[in-house]
Amino acid sequence: MSRTETTSATARGEQTRQAILDVATRRFADQGFRNTSVAAVAREVGLAPSAVYFHFADKEALFVSAFDRDAARLCDDALPRSGPMDEAYWQQVVGRFVTRLDSYPLVHRVLAGQEPGLLVRLVDGVVPQRIRQVLEASLRAGQQSGDITADLDPRDTAIALEAVFTAVVITVVQVGGSGSSERIDAVARLVRTALTK
C-alpha cells in the first residue's frame, strides 16, 4: 500500500470513527447508556456492529469516548483561552459553562447524575483537566499582573478551584438552576478574597 493510500485509509477510518461518535453521542444523551445499543448506533451509521467494535473495545469505551469528545467541545466553547482572574472571572467562567451546557446534552446528562457510572469522568476526565489548565494559566497571569498573591502555588490552587468549580456546576445543574446566581456570586467573592493580596 502506498503512502497516499495509507493516508486516505487513515482519513476514512477517522471519518468513520467520528460518524460513530456523532450518532453515539446523540443516542447516549437522548436514551442513556442502558437504552442505547451498539447495534443501533452501527445501523444508524450504516455499519455492521463489528465495525464499531473495530474502533471501540466495547459499549463503555464508546460511551466514554463520546462523553470525552462532547466535554472537550464544551470546554473549547465555554472556557476562556487566557487572561488573569479579575472581579468577574469566576462568574464568567462558571456562568458560560452552565449556560452552554444545553448544547452538550451528553455532558449535561452526566452532570445531572443520570449516568452515575460515568461520574468518575468528572473527576479524572477531560473536563477537570481542561478547567485546571485554564485556572492555572489565569492564576499565573494574575500573579504576573500583581492581582493574585504570589505565595500561592498556581497548580495546587487550580486543583482546589477545579474541585469547587465542579461542585458548583453539579449543584446548579442538579437543582435546575435554582439559586445558581447566589451560589456563583458567593463563591466568586470567597475565591477573590482568598486569592488577592
N, C-alpha and C positions, 0 to 999 in steps of 0.2 A: 504494500500500500504506500502510495506516495505521500509526501508531506502535506500536499494540498488536500488529498483525500482524507488523511488523518484529521486535519484541521476541520474539514467540512463535517466529518462524522462526529467529532467532538462538539461542534456547534449544534448539530442536530440533536445530539444527546442532551445538551444543556437546554435546548428549547423544549424538548420532551419533559425534562425534569421540571422546568418552570411551569409548563402547562398542567402537569400533575399537581404541583403545589398550588396553582391558581384554583383548581377545582376543589382540592382537599381543604384549602383554607376556607372557602365559602361553605362547603358542606359541614366541616367541623364547627364553624361558627353558627350555622343555622340549626344543625341537628345534634351536635355534640359528638364526643368520642365514641360512646357506646352505640349510637344510632347511625354511625357512618361506617360503611364497609369499604374495604379496598376494592372489591369487585365493582361497586357502584361508581367509585372515583375512576377506575380504569375504563368502565363503559362510557362514562361521560366524555372522557378524553379520547375515546376511540382506540383503546389499547386492551390487550389481554392483561389480567391481573399479574401475570408473571413479569410483564414489562415494568409495572410499578415496583415489584419486588427486586428488579434489577437495580433500581435507583435507591430504594429504601429497604432496609433489612426487614422491617415489619410495620404494622399499623402504628405502633407507638413512635417509631422513628419518623414516620411520615407526619404524624401529629406534631412532634417536637420541631421538625424542620419547618412545617407550615407556621407554627407559632413563632419560631425564631425569626423567620423572614418577615412576618407581619409586625413583630415587635421592632425589628431593625428599621422598617419603613416608618413606623410611628416615631421612633427616636429621631430619624432623619427629618421628619416633618415638624416635630414639636420642640425638640431641644435646640437651644441656641448654639451657634458654631463657636462663639468666643465672647469675651467681654468680662469685665470684673463684676463681682457681686456688688450691686448697689441697692438702694432702698426698695426698688420694685422688682428686683431679680427673682426672689422666691415666688412671689405672686405670678409673675410672668411665666416662669418655668412650669410650676405646678398647674397653673391655670391653662396654659396652652396644651399641656399633656392631657388634662382631663377633657377639655373641650374638643380635642381632636380624636378622642377615643372612639366615638361613634363611627368614624371612618375606618376603624380597625376592629371589626367585630370579634375576631378570634381573641385578640388581646383583651378586649372588654369582657368577653365570656370568662376568661381565666381570672381576671381581676375581680369579677363579680362572684367568684367562688363556685362557678358552675362546673369546673373541671378540677376537683381537688387533687387529682393525681399529677397535675402539671404545676401546682403552686411552687414547687421547688425551682422552676424556671424563673420565678420572680425573685429568687434569692441568688441563684447561680448562673442565670442565663444572660441573654443579650441585653435585656433592659437594665439590670443593675450595673453591668459593666459599662454601658454607654453613659448612664447617669453619673457614675463615678468619674469617668473621663471628663465629662462636661463640668462637673462640680470642681474637680481638682484644677482644671485649667482656669476656671473662674476665680478660684481661691488664689492661685498663683498670680493671676493678673491683679487681683485686689491687693495682694501683698506688695507687688511691684509699684502700684499706684499709691500705696500707703493707706488705703481704706480698710484693709484687713490686718489684724495684728500679726506681726512677723513671727511670734513664738509658737504659732500653730503649725503642725505638720499637715500640709495640704492633702497628702494621700490618706492619712488616718482620718482627718476631718471629713474628707469626701466620702469615705466608707460610712462614717456615722451619719452624715447628712443623707446619704442614699437610703439608709435604713429608715430615717424619718420621712423622707420623700415617699418611699414605697408604702409606708404605713398610712400616710395622709391620703395618697391616691386610692389605696384599697378601701379605706374608710369612706371616702367621698363616693366612690363607685358603689359600694355595698349599701350605703344608706340613701342611694338615689339622689345625691347632691344636697341633701338636707343639711344645712349648717355648714356647707363647704366654704363659703367666703369667710365665715367667722373662724373656722379652723385654720385655713390657709393664712389668714392675716395674723392670727395669734402665733403661729409657728414662725412666720416671717419676722415678727418683732423679736421673738426669742432668739432666732438664728442671728439677726443683726446685732443684738445686744451681746451675744456670746462671741461674735467674730470681730467686732470693731474695737478700736483702741479706747 
